């Protein structure tokens, strides 16, 4: 119950706020965020459990600060200042910062090398890594190293997000050059494997880039739903375990969450 004598919204789950006016301000902002259209003062008071006069005073200050807009009909909606702040936050989000702690946790769980990679043209680039000597595998490609898309688990994630014409163009440009006997060597093989990636939600490299090394990868998405990176586990071929797939996907999803991705919004 709030001090206004009415129940607070059931969806309220944040830790207790020690400054009452800030708590009430957040209640109002959350209530506005949950409504697609402008909301009346009466409805906001009912939703938040605040007395109308209390809600009105706080809304006036939020309007003055441009955090809330008052439309002609006397209704309220979120203001442009929040959009400006949101753009600042988005611009400052760093995928490596968001990924570092989850990558270390995944490495401790598996004992194997965990890679963070992004796409640049027809290659992936390794931008960060969590590993230790006990992984039992020498890290061949350093941070900043590159590898062809079709020979890597992360690269296949990016190719699986392309349309058929783009995949055909990639095959034509690169010739699908093989590095081992296990490498994908023709367009038919590639398209079949990319279909499996789409079906399963993760990708594999079965000693296709380097003999003796297998990888599995899951995608990381930004707030727009765009695939922006891949998180992969690399291990000696005889040590890679399918039991790690759930933890890998969960870790990639956690990083995506930190970047503002909402799966329900982007299907």
Buried (B, 14 or more C-beta within 10 A) or exposed (E): EBEBEBEBBEEBEEEEEEEEEEBBBBBBBBBBEEBEEBBEBEBBBBBBBBBEEBBBBBBEEBBEEEBBBBEEEEBBBBBEBBEEEEEEEEEEEEBEEBBBEBBEBBBEBBBBBBBBBBBEEBBBBBBBBBBEEEBEBEBEBEEEBBBBBBBBBBBBBBBBBBEEEEBBEBBEEBEBEBBBEBBBBEBEEBBEBBEEBEEBBBBBBBBBBBEEBBBBBBBBBBBEBEBBBBBBBBBEBEEBEEEBBEBBBEBBBBBBBBBBBEEEEEE
